[in-house]
Structures are given as structure tokens and as C-alpha cells.
Amino acid sequence: MPKLSYRPYQPEDAERLCHLQAAVFGVPRVPEYWHWKYRANPAGNDMTWVAEDTETHKIVGMNGLVPIRVGVHGEQVIACQSLDIAVLEEYRRYLVHLEMAIRQKSGDWAFTFAFGEADTVKVSTALMGFVVVGATPRVVNPLSLQPGVPPRWRGLARAADPIFRLVRPLRYVPPPRGAVIEPVLRFDERYDRFWSAQAKNYPLAVWRDSAYLNWRYLDVPEEGYEAYGMERQGEVLGFSVLRRVPMGRGARGRILELIAAENDRAITQALLSHALHRFREQSVELAAAWIFDSDPRWSAMKDMGFVSRPRPGRQIVVSTVSGEVPAEMTAESDNWRISWGDSVEG
């Protein structure tokens, strides 16, 4: 049996974390990525644990935990998101994952949440006191005939796409009178004022001020997000964050964020229209977002062609830690205003 030590992550571990993630998930990372995620976070430094083989000095497992500011009816609390769970296959028999998870079970934050796959959900609910909030609420809008088509038929579907676009043209919804949608190169204090005004409308939501938005989307290494703001005479009316993700020979589009003032339907649909047209310019086959059907924006999204397609096995789980936020509140999906960007992985 190998000799393992469990300890907090340190910046000098970054290179070895890259090797671990590549070995477990095949995902290439650069050391700067871990500094961004764990030490540049405006909510504070991480509480990540790593497992190290003391004989080989190899990091064989990790369980990431990053602080996230969350609004509860407009009041900030600190929660933590569990993520980056990875253990080398040959070490899984030694319960490395469970040992690191147990070490993170208590803290002075309000609650811990995660977007888990079937295996991790099973472990977290059975052994760590997590409860399931609900399935990750993925919704999609097909922009091509190709998604879901078997590989042997993709050429035919590609050839038929021009007809598909004629039969199912994208709806254009202009911004409200006097408003424009423009790229955001940096979120500024206007977005702080905008979010402070909107936060009271959300029972539970990640605190989307400029510090968070810049960190999450504009400062992250290697990811390639596009941010857009809707403004009228300098006043922010809403914003979106988009990402084109190559997949095989095609690409998918993710709507990471879409927030409209007072959940205004016209603003929501104008931002959606802009996102879908942008994706079509980028030859995206499928647009996707996360949103619960209890969210006020869902009706506007359905009218723009989105349908619910939760990904099998992926669920949101939560565990109350300090009691600052009642467990029954965090466990109810109707209270959450989720976006794909909340996963810090999208």
C-alpha cells in the first residue's frame, strides 16, 4: 500500500495538478489556470486538498473547493463549490477521494454545492450529507440538423442544413428603443450597480458583480469567452456571456450568462436573439444554457425555440455547513437561479 499524505494545495503544486488532470480527464491545463481559479478568486483563496504519494512525490488525487459569494434575497453570504475531483485510477482503491472529501466537510461558509456526475453524486449523498437539488437544468436550441445524427448521416444532415435554416429561420428581436448590444471588454462599476439592483429578485444566485464577472470570464486563461452588454444612454439593461466549444467536426454554443433588468421579457429575448445569431455566424450546431423551469426567464427562452434536455446523470447537490442559510432553502430548486457559468467549468 502506498504512503499517502493529505494536505492543502500550494501554488507550487500547479504543474503537478496539470499532469493529474491530463491523466484522469485528458484535459490540458497550464499552471496559470490553477493560480486563476484558486488564488485570484475575488471571494478568497481555495480550500483545496491534494493527496500525494510520499515515495514518488506524485500528486495522485485532488478535491477542489473554491469560495463563491452567493446572494440570498440580495444579501451576500460565502458558499463553497466542490469541483476538480480527480484521483488516479490505481489509487482509487485506497479511498483517496473519500479521505479528501471528509477533510472538507466542515468550515465557516454557509453551504457547499456541486454539479456532480452520477458516481460523485452517489458518494456525496450516501457518505457526506449532501442532498440532491435537482437535475442540471440544461436547455437547448438546435441551429442545425447535425446534433444527435449518427456519424454516417452527418454529411447528409450538413447538406440539408440550408433547407433547415429556411424552414426554421432565427427570430430577430431588436433591443428596446434606444438600447444597443455591444461587446464588453471589461465589466466596470456600472455592472456593480446593475447587479445590486437585480440581486433582490433572486432567492439564491451567485453574486455577479464586476469583480466576479471579470475573474470568471475575462481573466481566465485559454478559455475564449465573449461578453456582451445591453446599454441605453450609459445605463446597463442586461448582459450575456457566450462561448463557442469545438466538438468533433462541429461546435456547440453555450450561453454562460444572460441577465436582464427585472427579468424583463423584451430584454431577455433581445439578448437571446443576439446570442443565437452570433452562434450562427460561428457555425454552431446547437445552443445550450442552464435554467430551471421555475425561472421567470424560461418562458421567454421557450418562445425563442429552447427545449428542456437535462443531461442524464448530472445533478446539483448541496450540503448545509454553518446553518447561516436554512437547509430547506438551498435544497429547493425553485430558489436557485442557475447559469452554466456557475459550474466554473463551462
URURHU-V214251 format. One record per backbone hydrogen bond with DSSP energy under -1.0 kcal/mol. CO is the residue of the C=O (numbers start at 1). NH is the residue of the N-H. Records with the same first field share a line. If there is no record, write none. Layout:
# URURHU-V214251
CO=NH / NH
This chain:
# URURHU-V214251
3=54
5=52
7=50
10=13
11=14
13=17
14=18
15=19
16=20
17=21
18=22
19=23
20=24
21=25 / 27
30=33
31=35
32=36
33=37
34=38
35=39 / 40
38=46
41=44
48=9
49=63
50=7
51=60 / 61
52=5
53=57
58=53
60=88
61=51
62=86
63=49
64=83
65=47
66=81
68=79
69=207
70=77
71=205
72=75
75=72
77=70
78=110
79=68
80=113
81=66
83=64
86=62
88=91
89=92
91=94
92=95
95=99
96=100
97=101
98=102
99=103
101=104
102=105
110=321
111=80
112=319
113=82
114=317
116=315
117=121
118=122
119=123
120=124
121=125
122=126
123=127
124=128 / 130
131=318
134=316
136=138
137=291
138=309
139=289
140=307
141=287
146=149
150=153
151=154
153=157
154=158
155=159
156=160
160=164
161=165
162=166
163=167
164=168
176=179
180=231
182=229
188=191
189=193
190=194
191=195
192=196
193=197
194=198
195=199
198=201
199=202
202=73
204=337
205=71
207=209
209=213
210=214
211=215
212=216
213=217
214=219
226=242
227=184
228=240
229=182
230=237 / 238
231=180
232=235
235=232
237=261
238=230
239=259
240=228
241=256 / 257
242=226
243=254
245=252
247=250
250=247
251=285
252=245
253=288
254=243 / 256
256=341
257=241
259=239
260=263
261=264
264=268
265=269
266=270
267=271
268=272
269=273
270=274
271=275
272=276
273=277
274=278
275=279
276=280
277=281
278=282
279=284
280=283
285=143
286=253
287=141
288=255
289=139
292=295
295=298
297=301
298=302
299=303
301=306
302=305
307=140
311=314
314=136
315=116
316=133 / 134
317=114
318=131
319=112
326=330
327=331
332=335
333=336
335=204
339=342
340=343
341=344
